[in-house]
């Protein structure tokens, strides 16, 4: 299998496998070989499941040759983030105390990918418990950006994004608790969707009712995201938000058909007072023009009222403290300084503070609902500048166009966290390149449970530009 075939989307590989033009064994062997070649440069895997994957590929090939009906992702390789349970395959959460943890069951999303015929080739890197926007940990070190080794992959699904962008597996299971799929997708020029709450069941989350974290798809194309959504969505008894969610036709419903006439899009460059790099602002302006050329009606929305960092911090850090306080007490010597600092921040949050933040979360949901009663889609840059330096400190400063800012989270990704809290679907799509040659992305937000329509809009936008043939030039 040539490296050119490694960059084919899953939708094309699926068709070629069904036509017997390429075999699952050939695809899996080629992708594993590429993963092994690139791992030393990119560091995007914690484990490669070569023997198991090849056994699955041989079984898939025999089923193709038998000529019977094939499941939706038959013979297609995929990866799983190291936060998501995989039966019999090490899942460390990026943390030293869990370095030898091997689950005895699959998360629901993984079980559904297996049932659809997909082949697991490995587990991808994450920071400890996915708690930051940079992918590094004491256990596995730093994951490098697919386009530039001196830059971060973003996080916390950095390994997933780098594996997809660098032509390894076309499909990846990621997670998103505050932008953890969309941030690395933007940094590496791939498609990252955070679906509506409950559309894909989250069988590992501890607070199912107050949940704002998501098990998500990460792919190179919108069509491939639709394939993963078709497989992973649907109700499961473990997730109350998924119960009653009707099966959707993601594959056909989200194809790039028609145009955007009658679609109303409200946009905002940045929350009030937040910085945006000039090249990001320019690419965003071009992206809006493309949407308008497709027939959409574009209007600006107010930048006021989106300063949600304090709300997110009160809710999220309190959840982390509840989950990890004992772990930190027992194993603080092998956990990172950054992780321990984030837990310490929660010490200042009272029960009343937490509940007020939950009230504010409800108010934010109602505000977004109000906006989406007047328009169909919201649009904004995914992140405010291209990928940060590889040695970026979460508690350090961030530089944007020569200006230095003290807070990484609200300065770099102010637009991702709101939609974790409200539950609306939000997708990051490549929309150009910065002055440094690194990807820039737009985020589109749809109506609650309007995931299929959001993907249709995204597919039309994707088809309006010529970026799908442009991928990193990796010398290895």
C-alpha positions, 0 to 999 in steps of 0.5 A: 500500500502506497503512502498516497493510499494512506491519505484516502478517506474512509469513504473511498477505502470502503468503496474500494474494499467492497469492489475488491480493488484493495484488501483490508490486509493491504490497507491495515499493513500499510497503515501500520507500517506508516504509523511505525515509521512516523511514531518516533517523529510525531509521538502520537501513539501509546500502543500499536495493536499490530498483531491484533489488527492484522488478525482482524484484517485477515478475517475481514478479507475472508469475509469480503471474499465470501461475498456476503453483506458487509458492515458500514466500516468493514476493514477500515482502520481507526484509532482510539484516544487513551481516555476511552476504554478498549477491551484488552488494550492498555488504557492509561489516561496518560497518567503514570498511576494507570500505566498498566491499566487494561480494561476488560470492556469496550466503551460503547463507541468502541464496541459500535466501531468494532461491530461495524467492522472497523479495525483498531490499530492503536491508542493515541496520546493524551495529557493526564486525564485529558485535562489540558489543551496541549498533548504531553504527559509524564508517561509519554512525553510530547506529541508534535504537530503533524505540520511542524515539529516545533509546534504543539499538536493541541489537546487533549486529543492531540494524538488522534488529530496528528494520526489522522492528519499524517496519513495514518488511520483515517478515523479516530475516536477522540474526546472533547470536554472543553474543545479537546477535539476541535482544538487539535483538529484546528491545529492539524487541519482535520475535521473535529466534531463535538456532537450534541449532548447524548447523540453518541452515548458516553458510557464512562462519564461519572456525572451523566446528568451534569455531563459536558464531556463527549466521545467524538469522531475525528476525521479528514473529511466531513463524509467520514465524520458522518460515517462515524456518527452513523455507527456510534450514535443512538441510545444506550442505557448507560447515558440518560441524554442518549435515551430517546434519541432517534437513529439519524441518517447521517451519511445521506442527510449530510452529503454536500447536496444543494446549496445554502439558500435560506440558511441564516448564519450569525458570526462573531470574530471573538468575544469582547476583549479577546485577541485574534491573529490577523491571519486568522481574521483574514481566513475567517473573512474568506470563509464567511464569503464562501458561505455567502457564495453558497447562498447563506445569509450572513449577519454579525452577532454581538461579541458581548456576554461570552466571557465564560471561562469562570463558569467553565473553570468552576464546574470543570475544576470542581469535577476534577477535584472530586475525581482526582483528589485521592489520586493526587494525595496518593500519587502526587509525586508522579503526576505533572505539576500542571495537573496538580495546579489545576486541581489546586484551583478547585480548592477555591470553589465552594458548593455555592460557587459551583451551583451558581456556575450551573445556573450560569450554564443554564442561562448560557444554554438559553442564550444560545437557544435564543440566537438559534431561533433567529438563525440556523448556524453560528460561526467563529474561528475555532482558535485565535492563532495557529498551533502554539510552540511545542514547549508551551506551558498551560500556565505560561503566557501566549503570544498573538501577533507580537502581543503577550497575554497571560491566560492561555485558555480564554485567549486561545480557544474562547469559542470552544468551551461554551458549547460543551456546556450548552450541548449544541453541536460544534464542528471545526473545519479547515479554512486556510493556512496562516503566515507560518504555513500552519492550518487555520480553522472555522467553527460552525455551531448548529441547533441542538440535536441538529447534527445532520444539518450541521454536517450538511452545511459543513460538507458544502463548505468543505467542497467550496474550497480546495484543501483536501489534497493538501497534507503535511510533507513528512520526510520519514 
